[in-house]
Amino acid sequence: MADGPVIRTKGVPMGLIPVSEQDRQGESATFIGKGYESDVSFFLEYLQPGQGPALHRHPYSETFIIIEGTVTFTLGRDQVDARVGDIAVAPARTPHKFTVAGDGPARMVNIHAAAEMETEWLDEETWEVLRTSSVRA
């Protein structure tokens, strides 16, 4: 467990959290709850236009809070633009992805309802089967 409730990390523009380097586009600060007796994990992300992860899903819900910019989400069969102050939710096992829209960057908080993050990456063929089936996608 951590020494205290707040970890101060120098050189991190995102805030005061434990940070691990992620193999992701843009800049990202990550908090994994398990090591801090928390049932929640999250990313603080700063992404440039056009950036975002490939299609994926989790066995738990993921909640996104838009701090800056506009982000286009694919949430199951739906596509929606989220702007500053908007909150988007990908229910458990729902295929989703997002891309920063517009000319400016986006900052967002991606909250994983789990002490540890677990991601299943989906290829486009799998997505097409899920999208066109009667199974919840």
C-alpha positions as CSV (number, residue, x, y, z in Angstrom):
1,M,0.0,0.0,0.0
2,A,1.1,3.6,-0.5
3,D,2.6,5.6,2.3
4,G,-0.3,8.1,2.3
5,P,-3.4,9.1,0.4
6,V,-1.6,11.6,-1.9
7,I,1.5,10.7,-4.0
8,R,3.4,13.7,-5.3
9,T,5.0,12.9,-8.7
10,K,7.4,15.5,-10.1
11,G,7.3,16.3,-13.8
12,V,3.8,15.0,-14.4
13,P,1.5,17.7,-15.9
14,M,-1.6,15.6,-15.1
15,G,-1.6,15.9,-11.4
16,L,-0.5,14.2,-8.2
17,I,-0.9,10.5,-8.7
18,P,1.4,7.5,-9.1
19,V,2.4,7.4,-12.8
20,S,3.4,4.5,-14.9
21,E,4.5,4.8,-18.5
22,Q,1.9,3.4,-20.9
23,D,2.3,2.2,-24.5
24,R,-0.4,4.6,-25.7
25,Q,-0.6,7.6,-28.0
26,G,-0.3,11.0,-26.4
27,E,0.4,11.5,-22.8
28,S,-1.1,9.5,-20.0
29,A,-0.9,9.2,-16.3
30,T,-2.2,6.0,-14.8
31,F,-3.6,5.1,-11.3
32,I,-4.0,1.4,-10.6
33,G,-6.2,1.1,-7.5
34,K,-5.2,-2.3,-6.3
35,G,-1.9,-1.1,-4.8
36,Y,-3.8,1.6,-2.8
37,E,-6.8,-0.5,-1.5
38,S,-9.0,1.2,-4.1
39,D,-11.6,-0.6,-6.3
40,V,-11.2,2.0,-9.0
41,S,-8.4,2.6,-11.6
42,F,-8.1,5.5,-14.1
43,F,-6.2,7.2,-16.8
44,L,-5.7,11.0,-17.0
45,E,-5.1,11.5,-20.7
46,Y,-3.9,14.4,-22.9
47,L,-4.4,13.5,-26.6
48,Q,-3.9,15.3,-29.9
49,P,-6.4,15.4,-32.7
50,G,-6.9,12.0,-34.3
51,Q,-5.5,10.1,-31.4
52,G,-7.3,7.4,-29.4
53,P,-7.2,3.6,-28.7
54,A,-8.3,0.9,-31.1
55,L,-11.6,-1.0,-30.5
56,H,-11.6,-2.8,-27.2
57,R,-13.8,-3.8,-24.2
58,H,-13.6,-4.5,-20.5
59,P,-15.4,-6.9,-18.1
60,Y,-16.4,-3.9,-16.1
61,S,-17.8,-0.4,-17.0
62,E,-15.6,2.5,-18.1
63,T,-16.7,6.1,-17.5
64,F,-15.1,9.0,-19.4
65,I,-15.2,12.6,-18.2
66,I,-14.2,15.2,-20.8
67,I,-12.1,18.0,-19.4
68,E,-11.0,19.7,-22.6
69,G,-11.7,19.3,-26.3
70,T,-14.2,17.1,-28.2
71,V,-13.9,13.3,-28.3
72,T,-15.9,11.1,-30.7
73,F,-16.9,7.8,-29.0
74,T,-18.0,4.6,-30.5
75,L,-20.0,2.8,-27.7
76,G,-21.4,-0.4,-29.0
77,R,-23.5,0.4,-32.0
78,D,-23.7,4.1,-31.2
79,Q,-21.4,7.0,-32.1
80,V,-21.5,10.2,-30.1
81,D,-19.4,13.4,-29.7
82,A,-18.6,14.4,-26.2
83,R,-17.5,17.9,-25.2
84,V,-16.2,19.6,-22.1
85,G,-18.2,18.6,-19.1
86,D,-19.8,15.6,-20.8
87,I,-19.7,12.1,-19.4
88,A,-19.8,9.0,-21.5
89,V,-20.2,5.5,-20.2
90,A,-19.2,2.2,-21.8
91,P,-21.1,-0.6,-20.0
92,A,-19.3,-3.8,-19.1
93,R,-18.3,-5.9,-22.2
94,T,-19.4,-3.1,-24.6
95,P,-17.0,-2.7,-27.5
96,H,-15.8,0.9,-27.6
97,K,-13.2,3.3,-28.9
98,F,-12.7,7.0,-29.1
99,T,-10.8,9.6,-31.2
100,V,-10.0,13.2,-30.5
101,A,-12.1,15.3,-32.9
102,G,-11.5,18.8,-34.1
103,D,-8.3,20.9,-34.3
104,G,-7.3,21.0,-30.6
105,P,-6.2,18.5,-28.0
106,A,-8.4,16.7,-25.5
107,R,-8.0,16.0,-21.8
108,M,-10.1,13.4,-20.2
109,V,-10.4,11.1,-17.2
110,N,-11.1,7.4,-18.1
111,I,-12.4,5.7,-15.0
112,H,-12.2,1.9,-14.8
113,A,-14.6,0.3,-12.3
114,A,-11.9,-2.2,-11.2
115,A,-8.9,-2.4,-8.9
116,E,-6.8,-3.6,-11.9
117,M,-7.4,-2.8,-15.6
118,E,-8.2,-5.6,-18.0
119,T,-8.6,-5.0,-21.7
120,E,-9.7,-7.2,-24.6
121,W,-8.6,-5.7,-27.9
122,L,-11.0,-6.4,-30.8
123,D,-10.2,-6.6,-34.5
124,E,-12.5,-5.2,-37.0
125,E,-13.8,-8.6,-38.1
126,T,-14.8,-9.5,-34.6
127,W,-16.4,-6.1,-34.3
128,E,-18.5,-6.6,-37.5
129,V,-19.8,-9.9,-36.1
130,L,-20.7,-8.3,-32.8
131,R,-22.2,-5.2,-34.4
132,T,-24.5,-7.1,-36.8
133,S,-25.6,-9.9,-34.4
134,S,-28.4,-9.8,-32.0
135,V,-25.9,-10.2,-29.2
136,R,-25.4,-7.0,-27.1
137,A,-22.5,-5.1,-28.6
